[in-house]
């Protein structure tokens, strides 16, 4: 669970165990720091949905590097297109959150429901509406194209049926 917490913290700035922080707030993330430390950080290198290499980083420290220093605001960044001419680093919370959502294909809530599956959340996922489950599973498996194709076939069939019936 510690590894999953680290992954979630790097990607979304919070973990399900520290739910207030999961909404992009710094509250409770101090609890993730080991006692007697002046800083903590997690870095996650991953490949985005489009194949772009990315690095998400979350860190928090105490003032002046002292273990009794005032807790500073957490820093959360995302670097996209690592080691290329197109490398971009996002540092503003809103931009980081949106860039992560695009890179991963899931927002915090969906990521937790499908990947983290914290105790009791798996049942919530199973009991959620069919449309919600379908959307999440399509994002995870990359099969949304089949839903789009199905919708196009349905629309085309409906249009041709209407044209046929209008001929009579």
ABEGO torsion letter per residue (X at the ends): XAAAAAAAAAAAGBBAABAAAAAGBABGAAAABBBGBABBBBBBBBBBAAGBBBBBBBBBBBBGGBAABBBBBBBBBBBBGBGBAABBBBABAAAAAAAAAAAAGBBAAAAAAAAAGBBGAAAAAAABBAAAAAAAAAAAAGAAAAAAAAAAAAAAAAAAAAAAAAAX
